């Protein structure tokens, strides 16, 4: 009986070698074939010129997972490549769900190698906006209804969280960031709230900026942009966004970290 192979979900971070973990690089090196969305495979193809690749376009996630599982059942090892972290808006959940539905199949190993996600990578560029409680919300309504997204935005604003927005806009939904900003303002965020954005994190053409929530209403974001919306305590310090953690209000309390 043929021995089943393995699928490793690999988060490659922003996409350059310096932003990948040693475990991610090792997993891709050890795999027989690398599988992923076209853009993500293009980021690693030159690092592994001797490897075989399987590439699919956007919206073909199920086909990608099916191919990875079938290839592993045949005895090969597959690295399923995702940008950022495979478990943060990545392929980990879908692949694990599909694998659990399989019957009368040989057991395969499925492992996940974490990666640097856009929230933390972009925050490092802007300064320290995520030093206190924060949440991450995707504005893509391809898989989540806009009504649910709006509910989450209102809850985050009412809780005074720092908010990191993934997928703020695209050709098919150019006004989603504007709509989100209006919801946040209506829910209590102040127009002067400090915000920031980073485009093409860790890749060619990286750019970033700081602005207010009112200015963010008309900011031309795209799907390669990550947006940060501060809390009431978020400030700009020497050109960097900082959300205090509260240490300045607890001078008599020893730090245990």
N, C-alpha and C positions, 0 to 999 in steps of 0.2 A: 504493500500500500504506500502510495506516494506521501511523503511527509509534507504537511502544509507549511506555507511560508509565514510572512510577517508583514504587517502594515505599521509604519511609524508615522504618526502625525507630527510634522516638523514645522514649528513656528520660526520663521527666518528673520523676525524683527522687521526693521524698516527696509531691509533688502541688500545692504552692503555687508561685506564680510566682517567689518569691524563691529557691526551691530548684531551679529549672530553669536549664539553661545557656542562653546566648544562642543557641547553635546549635539547641537543641531548640525554642525559641520561633520561630526563623526557619523551621525545617522545617515546623512546623505552620501558620505563616502562609502559606507558599508552596504547601502542599498543596491539591488540589481538594477532598479529603474526608478526614475524620479517622475512623479505625476503631479499635475497642478494646472491652475489657470494660466493662460498664456503669459500675462504680464509677470507673474511670480516666477515662472520657469525661466523667462528671459533674464531675470535678475541673478540666477545661479548657473545658467547654462555654461558660461565661460569658465566657471570654477571647476566644472566636471565635464570636460569635453569628451571624455571616453564613455560617458554614461548614455543609456537609452532613456528616452523621454516619452511621456504620454501627455498630451496637452489638449485641453478643452476650453471653450470660450465661456464668458460669463453667462450665468443662468443654467449652466450644464453641470451643476453640483452633484446631482444624483447619478448622472452618467459617470462622472469622475470617481465617485465612491464605489459604484458598481464595478468599474474596471479595476480599481485597486483591490477590491475584495476577490474578484475572479482571478486576478493575477497571483494573489497570495495563496488562494486555494490550489493553484497549479504548482506551488512550491517555491515561488520567487519571493524576494523581499522587496517591498515597495516603500518609498519615502513619499508620503502625500504632503506636498509643500503648501504652506499657507503663509501669508504675510502676517507680521505681528505675532500674535499668539494663536495657535490653532483652536484654543478653547474660548476665545473672545471674538465673537462674530465670525468664527472660522469653520472648519470642516469637522471638528471633533465630534460634536453632538450628532450630526447627520450620519457619519460613518459608524459610530457606536450603535445608533438606533437601527441602522440597516443590518449590521452584523448580528444584532440580537434577534432579528426576524428570520434568520437563516435556519433551515432544518435539513437534517441529513447531510451536513457538510462537515468536513474535517475541521478540527479546531485550529484557529490561527491565532498568533499573538498580535495584540494591538497595543502599542505603546504611544505615549504622547510626550514630545519634547517641547517644553514651554519656550516662548520667545518674548522679546521686548515688544509690548503692544504700543499703539500710537499714542494712547493717553499719557504714558510715562515718557516716551521718547520725545513727544512734542513739549511736554511740561519742562523737560530738562533744557530745551532750547529757549523757552520763554523765561525761565527762572525757577520759581517754586510755587506754582499756583495750586498744587494739590496737597499742601502740607496739612490741611485739616480735612474733615469729612467731605467726600465728593461722590458724584455718581456719573455714570457713562450712559448716554442715550443715543441711539441711532435714529436719524431722521428719515431713513429709508422706509417707505410704507409698502415695499414690494412683498414683505412677509409679515409685517405688523400693521394693522389698521391705523390710520391717522388718528382716529378717536382715542386709541390706546396710547399713542405717542403723546398726544395733547394732555391726557390725564397724567402721564408721568412727568411731563414738563411742569405742570401746575404744582404737583406734589413736591418736586425738587425745589421750585421757587419758594413755596410756602415753608419748606424746611430750611431755607437759606443754605442749601448745598452749593459748593462749587460744581459746575456742570461741564462735562466734556462731551461735545457733540461729534459723533461719527457721521459720515455720509451726509453732510449738511446740504448738499445740492448736487444736481446733475442735469444733463440736457432734458431729461424727461420730467424733472421736478425742480425747476430753477427758483421757485419761490418758497421752498420749504423752510429755509433759514429765516427768511422774513416772517413767515407765519409763526415760527417758533419764538422769535424775538417778541412778537406782539403778544403771544400767550404769556411769556415770562413777565413782560411789563404789566399786563393785566392782573397777573397773579401776585404782584408785589415787588418784583425786582425794580430797582431804581434805574432811571435812564443813564445816570453817570456810573453805573456798575462797571468796574474794570473788566475788560475782555481781551482775549488774544487769539491769534490764529497762526497756524504753521501749515505750509503747503509743501508737498513732496519731502516729507520728513526723512532725513538721512539719504536722500537721493539727489541726482543732478537737478539743479534748479530750485533747491531748497530756499524758501523765503518765509518770513514771519513778520508779525506786526502786533501792535497794541492799540486798542481803541475802546470806546465806550459801548455800552449796550445800545444806546440810541444810534450810534454810528454803524453798529453791526447790522441794523435793519436794512441798510442798503449795500452791504459788503458783497462783492461778487465771488462767493465761494464756489468750489467745485468738489467732485468726489475724492480728490486727492488732498483736501483740506481738512484739518482737525481744528475745531473751535473750542475755546475755553471761555466760560462765563463765570466771573468771580462771585464770591459771597459778599456780604456787607462789610466784612473786614479786609477783603483783598485790596492791596495797594500796589503802586508802582514805586520801586526803590532802586535808584541809580539805573533806571532804564530796564529793570527786570520786574516781572510780576511776582509778588509774594503774598501768600495767604498765611498770616500768623497762626501758629499752632496754639497760642495761648500762654506761652511761657512768660511773656512780659507781664501777665496779670497774676502770676504765681511765683513771685520772687523769693518767697520764704519756703517754697516747697522744693525739696531736693529732687533733682532729675535722676531717674532710675534707668535711663536709656543710654 
